[in-house]
Amino acid sequence: MKKSILEKIELEMAVLVRRVTSITSKNKIGNLDRSAYLLLHQLSVHGPLGVKTLAENLQLDTSTVSRQAAALEKKGYVYKVPDHVDRRAYFLQLTKSGTEDFNEYKKARLDRFEVLTEDWTDEEREQFGHLLKKFNKAILKK
């Protein structure tokens, strides 16, 4: 692979991270930060999950997810459901308000990405999404 291609990727990633950080700090949507969004997304897609499963899915330490879950519970976005098999354990379940705020936040994010890619073809959007997913998977492997 040509060095110039890697240099372009490296520079564009640095610019992307700076811009995303800048945009999210200036244009915060609702009460959710990135970590809350990702945790609520997992619960929205998979239903009630335990902290250990959430930590594995998000590639985070269990204690980190526990702290995030406690903050979401305090905000009223999730509640604990006892595990009937292991009475010491529990699952996290989205509340109505958690579901509503998550859906509102997700819609705002999707609207923003629609505007940012409005002059792209569907094929370009598809390819970009595919390559981002492939890149994210590569990060986990290395």
JOJOLIN-V970928 format. One record per run of one state. SS is the DSSP state (H for helix, E for strand, - for the rest). FROM is the first residue (numbers start at 1). TO is the last residue. If there is no record, write none. Layout:
ss-><SS	SS>
from-><FROM	FROM>
to-><TO	TO>
This chain:
ss-><-	H	-	H	-	E	-	H	-	H	-	E	-	E	-	H	-	H	->
from-><1	3	27	34	47	49	50	51	59	62	76	78	83	90	95	96	117	122	142>
to-><2	26	33	46	48	49	50	58	61	75	77	82	89	94	95	116	121	141	142>
